[in-house]
Amino acid sequence: MIVGKNILYIEDNPDNMMLVQRALEARGYTLLQAADGQTGVDVAQKEEVDLILLDINLPDIDGYEVARRIRTSGKSALTYVPIIAITANALKGDAEKALAAGCDVYMSKPINIRELWARVEAFVPTDGHSAS
């Protein structure tokens, strides 16, 4: 098991959470989970995270606000932790809005596992993962 490869996924859909959990744990990452935006902000402040996957459509506060709160939380490490926005929103301007809120990358749903692996690996290399 690889230590120090914690990925926080803030997502309210249990099916998406399970899919991403299986995909990332198969590559040796540890997935921290939050089912709403405020919980995600709290987990990011308490835990050491290497990357944040962020759904934009959350039940309490939207992902744009979550990204802003994480970036301005006062925990200096969170200023630089990569945030990948994952959303079904595919309207013109959504990617720009996510980037303006503090996200580094924008991915659309449905989640393409190969694209997810590539994007996660670009930010948090696994140093040689098990063959799949």
CNS distance restraints for C-alpha pairs under 8 A (distance, minus, plus):
assign (resid   1 and name CA) (resid  28 and name CA) 5.98 0.50 0.50
assign (resid   1 and name CA) (resid  29 and name CA) 7.97 0.50 0.50
assign (resid   2 and name CA) (resid  28 and name CA) 5.90 0.50 0.50
assign (resid   2 and name CA) (resid  29 and name CA) 6.79 0.50 0.50
assign (resid   2 and name CA) (resid 126 and name CA) 7.46 0.50 0.50
assign (resid   4 and name CA) (resid  48 and name CA) 7.91 0.50 0.50
assign (resid   4 and name CA) (resid  49 and name CA) 7.95 0.50 0.50
assign (resid   4 and name CA) (resid  50 and name CA) 7.43 0.50 0.50
assign (resid   5 and name CA) (resid  28 and name CA) 7.93 0.50 0.50
assign (resid   5 and name CA) (resid  29 and name CA) 5.36 0.50 0.50
assign (resid   5 and name CA) (resid  30 and name CA) 6.09 0.50 0.50
assign (resid   5 and name CA) (resid  49 and name CA) 7.42 0.50 0.50
assign (resid   5 and name CA) (resid  50 and name CA) 6.02 0.50 0.50
assign (resid   5 and name CA) (resid 124 and name CA) 6.99 0.50 0.50
assign (resid   5 and name CA) (resid 126 and name CA) 7.69 0.50 0.50
assign (resid   6 and name CA) (resid  29 and name CA) 6.23 0.50 0.50
assign (resid   6 and name CA) (resid  30 and name CA) 4.87 0.50 0.50
assign (resid   6 and name CA) (resid  31 and name CA) 5.97 0.50 0.50
assign (resid   6 and name CA) (resid  32 and name CA) 6.82 0.50 0.50
assign (resid   6 and name CA) (resid  48 and name CA) 7.01 0.50 0.50
assign (resid   6 and name CA) (resid  49 and name CA) 4.98 0.50 0.50
assign (resid   6 and name CA) (resid  50 and name CA) 5.42 0.50 0.50
assign (resid   6 and name CA) (resid  51 and name CA) 6.90 0.50 0.50
assign (resid   7 and name CA) (resid  29 and name CA) 6.96 0.50 0.50
assign (resid   7 and name CA) (resid  30 and name CA) 6.12 0.50 0.50
assign (resid   7 and name CA) (resid  31 and name CA) 4.98 0.50 0.50
assign (resid   7 and name CA) (resid  32 and name CA) 5.94 0.50 0.50
assign (resid   7 and name CA) (resid  49 and name CA) 5.79 0.50 0.50
assign (resid   7 and name CA) (resid  50 and name CA) 5.85 0.50 0.50
assign (resid   7 and name CA) (resid  51 and name CA) 4.91 0.50 0.50
assign (resid   7 and name CA) (resid  52 and name CA) 5.69 0.50 0.50
assign (resid   7 and name CA) (resid  53 and name CA) 7.25 0.50 0.50
assign (resid   8 and name CA) (resid  31 and name CA) 5.84 0.50 0.50
assign (resid   8 and name CA) (resid  32 and name CA) 4.56 0.50 0.50
assign (resid   8 and name CA) (resid  33 and name CA) 5.83 0.50 0.50
assign (resid   8 and name CA) (resid  34 and name CA) 7.47 0.50 0.50
assign (resid   8 and name CA) (resid  40 and name CA) 7.66 0.50 0.50
assign (resid   8 and name CA) (resid  43 and name CA) 7.96 0.50 0.50
assign (resid   8 and name CA) (resid  44 and name CA) 7.35 0.50 0.50
assign (resid   8 and name CA) (resid  49 and name CA) 6.49 0.50 0.50
assign (resid   8 and name CA) (resid  51 and name CA) 6.37 0.50 0.50
assign (resid   8 and name CA) (resid  52 and name CA) 4.73 0.50 0.50
assign (resid   8 and name CA) (resid  53 and name CA) 6.07 0.50 0.50
assign (resid   9 and name CA) (resid  17 and name CA) 7.46 0.50 0.50
assign (resid   9 and name CA) (resid  31 and name CA) 6.87 0.50 0.50
assign (resid   9 and name CA) (resid  32 and name CA) 6.21 0.50 0.50
assign (resid   9 and name CA) (resid  33 and name CA) 5.19 0.50 0.50
assign (resid   9 and name CA) (resid  34 and name CA) 6.30 0.50 0.50
assign (resid   9 and name CA) (resid  40 and name CA) 7.79 0.50 0.50
assign (resid   9 and name CA) (resid  52 and name CA) 5.91 0.50 0.50
assign (resid   9 and name CA) (resid  53 and name CA) 4.62 0.50 0.50
assign (resid   9 and name CA) (resid  54 and name CA) 5.98 0.50 0.50
assign (resid   9 and name CA) (resid  55 and name CA) 7.93 0.50 0.50
assign (resid  10 and name CA) (resid  33 and name CA) 6.14 0.50 0.50
assign (resid  10 and name CA) (resid  34 and name CA) 4.72 0.50 0.50
assign (resid  10 and name CA) (resid  35 and name CA) 5.84 0.50 0.50
assign (resid  10 and name CA) (resid  36 and name CA) 6.33 0.50 0.50
assign (resid  10 and name CA) (resid  37 and name CA) 6.62 0.50 0.50
assign (resid  10 and name CA) (resid  40 and name CA) 5.59 0.50 0.50
assign (resid  10 and name CA) (resid  52 and name CA) 7.62 0.50 0.50
assign (resid  10 and name CA) (resid  53 and name CA) 6.23 0.50 0.50
assign (resid  10 and name CA) (resid  54 and name CA) 5.00 0.50 0.50
assign (resid  10 and name CA) (resid  55 and name CA) 5.98 0.50 0.50
assign (resid  11 and name CA) (resid  16 and name CA) 7.41 0.50 0.50
assign (resid  11 and name CA) (resid  17 and name CA) 6.40 0.50 0.50
assign (resid  11 and name CA) (resid  33 and name CA) 7.64 0.50 0.50
assign (resid  11 and name CA) (resid  34 and name CA) 6.33 0.50 0.50
assign (resid  11 and name CA) (resid  35 and name CA) 5.12 0.50 0.50
assign (resid  11 and name CA) (resid  36 and name CA) 6.45 0.50 0.50
assign (resid  11 and name CA) (resid  54 and name CA) 6.62 0.50 0.50
assign (resid  11 and name CA) (resid  55 and name CA) 5.26 0.50 0.50
assign (resid  11 and name CA) (resid  58 and name CA) 6.92 0.50 0.50
assign (resid  12 and name CA) (resid  17 and name CA) 7.72 0.50 0.50
assign (resid  12 and name CA) (resid  34 and name CA) 7.58 0.50 0.50
assign (resid  12 and name CA) (resid  35 and name CA) 4.39 0.50 0.50
assign (resid  12 and name CA) (resid  36 and name CA) 5.88 0.50 0.50
assign (resid  12 and name CA) (resid  55 and name CA) 7.85 0.50 0.50
assign (resid  12 and name CA) (resid  58 and name CA) 6.16 0.50 0.50
assign (resid  12 and name CA) (resid  59 and name CA) 7.17 0.50 0.50
assign (resid  13 and name CA) (resid  17 and name CA) 6.27 0.50 0.50
assign (resid  13 and name CA) (resid  35 and name CA) 7.58 0.50 0.50
assign (resid  14 and name CA) (resid  18 and name CA) 6.08 0.50 0.50
assign (resid  15 and name CA) (resid  19 and name CA) 6.21 0.50 0.50
assign (resid  16 and name CA) (resid  20 and name CA) 6.17 0.50 0.50
assign (resid  17 and name CA) (resid  21 and name CA) 5.93 0.50 0.50
assign (resid  17 and name CA) (resid  33 and name CA) 7.82 0.50 0.50
assign (resid  18 and name CA) (resid  22 and name CA) 6.11 0.50 0.50
assign (resid  19 and name CA) (resid  23 and name CA) 6.21 0.50 0.50
assign (resid  20 and name CA) (resid  24 and name CA) 5.98 0.50 0.50
assign (resid  20 and name CA) (resid 113 and name CA) 7.79 0.50 0.50
assign (resid  21 and name CA) (resid  25 and name CA) 5.85 0.50 0.50
assign (resid  21 and name CA) (resid  31 and name CA) 6.15 0.50 0.50
assign (resid  22 and name CA) (resid  26 and name CA) 6.00 0.50 0.50
assign (resid  23 and name CA) (resid  27 and name CA) 6.85 0.50 0.50
assign (resid  23 and name CA) (resid 113 and name CA) 6.91 0.50 0.50
assign (resid  23 and name CA) (resid 117 and name CA) 7.83 0.50 0.50
assign (resid  24 and name CA) (resid  28 and name CA) 6.56 0.50 0.50
assign (resid  24 and name CA) (resid  29 and name CA) 5.44 0.50 0.50
assign (resid  24 and name CA) (resid  30 and name CA) 7.39 0.50 0.50
assign (resid  24 and name CA) (resid  31 and name CA) 7.27 0.50 0.50
assign (resid  24 and name CA) (resid 117 and name CA) 7.36 0.50 0.50
assign (resid  25 and name CA) (resid  29 and name CA) 4.90 0.50 0.50
assign (resid  25 and name CA) (resid  30 and name CA) 6.04 0.50 0.50
assign (resid  25 and name CA) (resid  31 and name CA) 7.04 0.50 0.50
assign (resid  26 and name CA) (resid 130 and name CA) 7.84 0.50 0.50
assign (resid  26 and name CA) (resid 132 and name CA) 7.97 0.50 0.50
assign (resid  27 and name CA) (resid 126 and name CA) 7.49 0.50 0.50
assign (resid  27 and name CA) (resid 129 and name CA) 5.65 0.50 0.50
assign (resid  27 and name CA) (resid 130 and name CA) 6.50 0.50 0.50
assign (resid  28 and name CA) (resid 126 and name CA) 7.13 0.50 0.50
assign (resid  28 and name CA) (resid 129 and name CA) 6.66 0.50 0.50
assign (resid  28 and name CA) (resid 130 and name CA) 7.80 0.50 0.50
assign (resid  29 and name CA) (resid 126 and name CA) 7.74 0.50 0.50
assign (resid  33 and name CA) (resid  40 and name CA) 7.63 0.50 0.50
assign (resid  34 and name CA) (resid  39 and name CA) 5.65 0.50 0.50
assign (resid  34 and name CA) (resid  40 and name CA) 5.02 0.50 0.50
assign (resid  34 and name CA) (resid  43 and name CA) 7.46 0.50 0.50
assign (resid  35 and name CA) (resid  39 and name CA) 6.99 0.50 0.50
assign (resid  35 and name CA) (resid  40 and name CA) 7.38 0.50 0.50
assign (resid  36 and name CA) (resid  40 and name CA) 6.24 0.50 0.50
assign (resid  36 and name CA) (resid  58 and name CA) 5.82 0.50 0.50
assign (resid  36 and name CA) (resid  59 and name CA) 6.19 0.50 0.50
assign (resid  36 and name CA) (resid  60 and name CA) 6.30 0.50 0.50
assign (resid  36 and name CA) (resid  61 and name CA) 7.62 0.50 0.50
assign (resid  37 and name CA) (resid  41 and name CA) 6.32 0.50 0.50
assign (resid  37 and name CA) (resid  58 and name CA) 6.29 0.50 0.50
assign (resid  37 and name CA) (resid  59 and name CA) 7.59 0.50 0.50
assign (resid  37 and name CA) (resid  60 and name CA) 6.23 0.50 0.50
assign (resid  37 and name CA) (resid  61 and name CA) 5.54 0.50 0.50
assign (resid  37 and name CA) (resid  62 and name CA) 6.77 0.50 0.50
assign (resid  37 and name CA) (resid  63 and name CA) 6.75 0.50 0.50
assign (resid  37 and name CA) (resid  66 and name CA) 5.74 0.50 0.50
assign (resid  38 and name CA) (resid  42 and name CA) 6.23 0.50 0.50
assign (resid  38 and name CA) (resid  60 and name CA) 7.35 0.50 0.50
assign (resid  38 and name CA) (resid  61 and name CA) 7.08 0.50 0.50
assign (resid  38 and name CA) (resid  66 and name CA) 7.20 0.50 0.50
assign (resid  39 and name CA) (resid  43 and name CA) 6.09 0.50 0.50
assign (resid  40 and name CA) (resid  44 and name CA) 6.09 0.50 0.50
assign (resid  40 and name CA) (resid  66 and name CA) 7.63 0.50 0.50
assign (resid  41 and name CA) (resid  45 and name CA) 6.31 0.50 0.50
assign (resid  41 and name CA) (resid  66 and name CA) 6.48 0.50 0.50
assign (resid  41 and name CA) (resid  69 and name CA) 6.96 0.50 0.50
assign (resid  41 and name CA) (resid  70 and name CA) 5.91 0.50 0.50
assign (resid  42 and name CA) (resid  46 and name CA) 6.29 0.50 0.50
assign (resid  43 and name CA) (resid  47 and name CA) 5.78 0.50 0.50
assign (resid  44 and name CA) (resid  48 and name CA) 7.16 0.50 0.50
assign (resid  44 and name CA) (resid  49 and name CA) 6.58 0.50 0.50
assign (resid  44 and name CA) (resid  70 and name CA) 7.23 0.50 0.50
assign (resid  44 and name CA) (resid  78 and name CA) 7.59 0.50 0.50
assign (resid  45 and name CA) (resid  70 and name CA) 7.82 0.50 0.50
assign (resid  45 and name CA) (resid  73 and name CA) 7.41 0.50 0.50
assign (resid  45 and name CA) (resid  75 and name CA) 6.58 0.50 0.50
assign (resid  45 and name CA) (resid  78 and name CA) 7.83 0.50 0.50
assign (resid  49 and name CA) (resid  81 and name CA) 7.39 0.50 0.50
assign (resid  50 and name CA) (resid  81 and name CA) 6.07 0.50 0.50
assign (resid  50 and name CA) (resid  82 and name CA) 7.35 0.50 0.50
assign (resid  50 and name CA) (resid 124 and name CA) 6.84 0.50 0.50
assign (resid  51 and name CA) (resid  81 and name CA) 5.71 0.50 0.50
assign (resid  51 and name CA) (resid  82 and name CA) 5.14 0.50 0.50
assign (resid  51 and name CA) (resid  83 and name CA) 6.08 0.50 0.50
assign (resid  51 and name CA) (resid  84 and name CA) 7.84 0.50 0.50
assign (resid  51 and name CA) (resid 120 and name CA) 7.74 0.50 0.50
assign (resid  51 and name CA) (resid 123 and name CA) 7.36 0.50 0.50
assign (resid  51 and name CA) (resid 124 and name CA) 7.24 0.50 0.50
assign (resid  52 and name CA) (resid  81 and name CA) 7.22 0.50 0.50
assign (resid  52 and name CA) (resid  82 and name CA) 6.26 0.50 0.50
assign (resid  52 and name CA) (resid  83 and name CA) 4.68 0.50 0.50
assign (resid  52 and name CA) (resid  84 and name CA) 6.21 0.50 0.50
assign (resid  53 and name CA) (resid  83 and name CA) 5.89 0.50 0.50
assign (resid  53 and name CA) (resid  84 and name CA) 4.88 0.50 0.50
assign (resid  53 and name CA) (resid  85 and name CA) 6.05 0.50 0.50
assign (resid  53 and name CA) (resid  86 and name CA) 6.76 0.50 0.50
assign (resid  54 and name CA) (resid  63 and name CA) 6.35 0.50 0.50
assign (resid  54 and name CA) (resid  83 and name CA) 6.85 0.50 0.50
assign (resid  54 and name CA) (resid  84 and name CA) 5.99 0.50 0.50
assign (resid  54 and name CA) (resid  85 and name CA) 4.74 0.50 0.50
assign (resid  54 and name CA) (resid  86 and name CA) 5.70 0.50 0.50
assign (resid  55 and name CA) (resid  63 and name CA) 5.92 0.50 0.50
assign (resid  55 and name CA) (resid  85 and name CA) 5.91 0.50 0.50
assign (resid  55 and name CA) (resid  86 and name CA) 4.90 0.50 0.50
assign (resid  55 and name CA) (resid  87 and name CA) 5.49 0.50 0.50
assign (resid  56 and name CA) (resid  62 and name CA) 5.51 0.50 0.50
assign (resid  56 and name CA) (resid  63 and name CA) 3.87 0.50 0.50
assign (resid  56 and name CA) (resid  64 and name CA) 6.46 0.50 0.50
assign (resid  56 and name CA) (resid  85 and name CA) 6.61 0.50 0.50
assign (resid  56 and name CA) (resid  86 and name CA) 6.60 0.50 0.50
assign (resid  56 and name CA) (resid  87 and name CA) 5.54 0.50 0.50
assign (resid  57 and name CA) (resid  62 and name CA) 5.53 0.50 0.50
assign (resid  57 and name CA) (resid  63 and name CA) 6.30 0.50 0.50
assign (resid  57 and name CA) (resid  87 and name CA) 7.05 0.50 0.50
assign (resid  58 and name CA) (resid  62 and name CA) 5.20 0.50 0.50
assign (resid  58 and name CA) (resid  63 and name CA) 6.56 0.50 0.50
assign (resid  61 and name CA) (resid  65 and name CA) 6.36 0.50 0.50
assign (resid  61 and name CA) (resid  66 and name CA) 6.80 0.50 0.50
assign (resid  62 and name CA) (resid  66 and name CA) 6.38 0.50 0.50
assign (resid  63 and name CA) (resid  67 and name CA) 6.05 0.50 0.50
assign (resid  63 and name CA) (resid  85 and name CA) 7.69 0.50 0.50
assign (resid  64 and name CA) (resid  68 and name CA) 6.34 0.50 0.50
assign (resid  64 and name CA) (resid  97 and name CA) 7.54 0.50 0.50
assign (resid  64 and name CA) (resid  98 and name CA) 6.02 0.50 0.50
assign (resid  64 and name CA) (resid 101 and name CA) 5.39 0.50 0.50
assign (resid  64 and name CA) (resid 102 and name CA) 7.84 0.50 0.50
assign (resid  65 and name CA) (resid  69 and name CA) 6.12 0.50 0.50
assign (resid  65 and name CA) (resid 101 and name CA) 7.19 0.50 0.50
assign (resid  66 and name CA) (resid  70 and name CA) 6.11 0.50 0.50
assign (resid  67 and name CA) (resid  71 and name CA) 6.11 0.50 0.50
assign (resid  67 and name CA) (resid  83 and name CA) 7.61 0.50 0.50
assign (resid  67 and name CA) (resid 101 and name CA) 5.90 0.50 0.50
assign (resid  67 and name CA) (resid 102 and name CA) 5.63 0.50 0.50
assign (resid  67 and name CA) (resid 103 and name CA) 6.49 0.50 0.50
assign (resid  68 and name CA) (resid  72 and name CA) 6.22 0.50 0.50
assign (resid  68 and name CA) (resid 101 and name CA) 5.46 0.50 0.50
assign (resid  68 and name CA) (resid 102 and name CA) 6.11 0.50 0.50
assign (resid  69 and name CA) (resid  73 and name CA) 5.60 0.50 0.50
assign (resid  70 and name CA) (resid  78 and name CA) 6.26 0.50 0.50
assign (resid  70 and name CA) (resid  79 and name CA) 7.50 0.50 0.50
assign (resid  71 and name CA) (resid  78 and name CA) 5.85 0.50 0.50
assign (resid  71 and name CA) (resid  79 and name CA) 4.92 0.50 0.50
assign (resid  71 and name CA) (resid  80 and name CA) 7.93 0.50 0.50
assign (resid  71 and name CA) (resid 102 and name CA) 6.67 0.50 0.50
assign (resid  72 and name CA) (resid  79 and name CA) 7.09 0.50 0.50
assign (resid  73 and name CA) (resid  78 and name CA) 7.36 0.50 0.50
assign (resid  74 and name CA) (resid  78 and name CA) 7.98 0.50 0.50
assign (resid  75 and name CA) (resid  79 and name CA) 7.38 0.50 0.50
assign (resid  76 and name CA) (resid  80 and name CA) 7.72 0.50 0.50
assign (resid  77 and name CA) (resid  81 and name CA) 6.45 0.50 0.50
assign (resid  82 and name CA) (resid 103 and name CA) 7.14 0.50 0.50
assign (resid  82 and name CA) (resid 104 and name CA) 5.95 0.50 0.50
assign (resid  82 and name CA) (resid 123 and name CA) 7.06 0.50 0.50
assign (resid  83 and name CA) (resid 102 and name CA) 7.47 0.50 0.50
assign (resid  83 and name CA) (resid 103 and name CA) 4.82 0.50 0.50
assign (resid  83 and name CA) (resid 104 and name CA) 5.39 0.50 0.50
assign (resid  83 and name CA) (resid 105 and name CA) 6.76 0.50 0.50
assign (resid  84 and name CA) (resid 103 and name CA) 5.89 0.50 0.50
assign (resid  84 and name CA) (resid 104 and name CA) 5.88 0.50 0.50
assign (resid  84 and name CA) (resid 105 and name CA) 4.77 0.50 0.50
assign (resid  84 and name CA) (resid 106 and name CA) 5.78 0.50 0.50
assign (resid  84 and name CA) (resid 107 and name CA) 7.06 0.50 0.50
assign (resid  85 and name CA) (resid  98 and name CA) 6.76 0.50 0.50
assign (resid  85 and name CA) (resid 103 and name CA) 6.20 0.50 0.50
assign (resid  85 and name CA) (resid 104 and name CA) 7.75 0.50 0.50
assign (resid  85 and name CA) (resid 105 and name CA) 6.17 0.50 0.50
assign (resid  85 and name CA) (resid 106 and name CA) 4.79 0.50 0.50
assign (resid  85 and name CA) (resid 107 and name CA) 5.99 0.50 0.50
assign (resid  86 and name CA) (resid 106 and name CA) 6.16 0.50 0.50
assign (resid  86 and name CA) (resid 107 and name CA) 4.79 0.50 0.50
assign (resid  86 and name CA) (resid 108 and name CA) 5.54 0.50 0.50
assign (resid  86 and name CA) (resid 109 and name CA) 6.49 0.50 0.50
assign (resid  86 and name CA) (resid 111 and name CA) 7.83 0.50 0.50
assign (resid  87 and name CA) (resid 106 and name CA) 7.91 0.50 0.50
assign (resid  87 and name CA) (resid 107 and name CA) 6.54 0.50 0.50
assign (resid  87 and name CA) (resid 108 and name CA) 5.01 0.50 0.50
assign (resid  87 and name CA) (resid 109 and name CA) 5.39 0.50 0.50
assign (resid  88 and name CA) (resid 108 and name CA) 5.53 0.50 0.50
assign (resid  88 and name CA) (resid 109 and name CA) 4.69 0.50 0.50
assign (resid  88 and name CA) (resid 110 and name CA) 6.95 0.50 0.50
assign (resid  89 and name CA) (resid  94 and name CA) 6.71 0.50 0.50
assign (resid  89 and name CA) (resid 108 and name CA) 7.07 0.50 0.50
assign (resid  89 and name CA) (resid 109 and name CA) 7.96 0.50 0.50
assign (resid  90 and name CA) (resid  94 and name CA) 6.55 0.50 0.50
assign (resid  90 and name CA) (resid 108 and name CA) 6.84 0.50 0.50
assign (resid  93 and name CA) (resid  97 and name CA) 6.11 0.50 0.50
assign (resid  94 and name CA) (resid  98 and name CA) 6.22 0.50 0.50
assign (resid  95 and name CA) (resid  99 and name CA) 6.23 0.50 0.50
assign (resid  95 and name CA) (resid 106 and name CA) 5.82 0.50 0.50
assign (resid  96 and name CA) (resid 100 and name CA) 6.02 0.50 0.50
assign (resid  97 and name CA) (resid 101 and name CA) 6.24 0.50 0.50
assign (resid  98 and name CA) (resid 102 and name CA) 6.67 0.50 0.50
assign (resid  98 and name CA) (resid 103 and name CA) 5.54 0.50 0.50
assign (resid  98 and name CA) (resid 106 and name CA) 7.00 0.50 0.50
assign (resid  99 and name CA) (resid 103 and name CA) 4.65 0.50 0.50
assign (resid  99 and name CA) (resid 104 and name CA) 5.97 0.50 0.50
assign (resid  99 and name CA) (resid 105 and name CA) 7.02 0.50 0.50
assign (resid  99 and name CA) (resid 106 and name CA) 7.53 0.50 0.50
assign (resid 107 and name CA) (resid 111 and name CA) 7.76 0.50 0.50
assign (resid 111 and name CA) (resid 115 and name CA) 7.92 0.50 0.50
assign (resid 111 and name CA) (resid 116 and name CA) 7.16 0.50 0.50
assign (resid 112 and name CA) (resid 116 and name CA) 6.13 0.50 0.50
assign (resid 113 and name CA) (resid 117 and name CA) 6.08 0.50 0.50
assign (resid 114 and name CA) (resid 118 and name CA) 6.19 0.50 0.50
assign (resid 115 and name CA) (resid 119 and name CA) 6.11 0.50 0.50
assign (resid 116 and name CA) (resid 120 and name CA) 6.01 0.50 0.50
assign (resid 117 and name CA) (resid 121 and name CA) 5.84 0.50 0.50
assign (resid 118 and name CA) (resid 122 and name CA) 6.12 0.50 0.50
assign (resid 119 and name CA) (resid 123 and name CA) 6.73 0.50 0.50
assign (resid 120 and name CA) (resid 124 and name CA) 5.83 0.50 0.50
assign (resid 120 and name CA) (resid 125 and name CA) 7.55 0.50 0.50
assign (resid 121 and name CA) (resid 125 and name CA) 4.61 0.50 0.50
assign (resid 121 and name CA) (resid 126 and name CA) 6.74 0.50 0.50
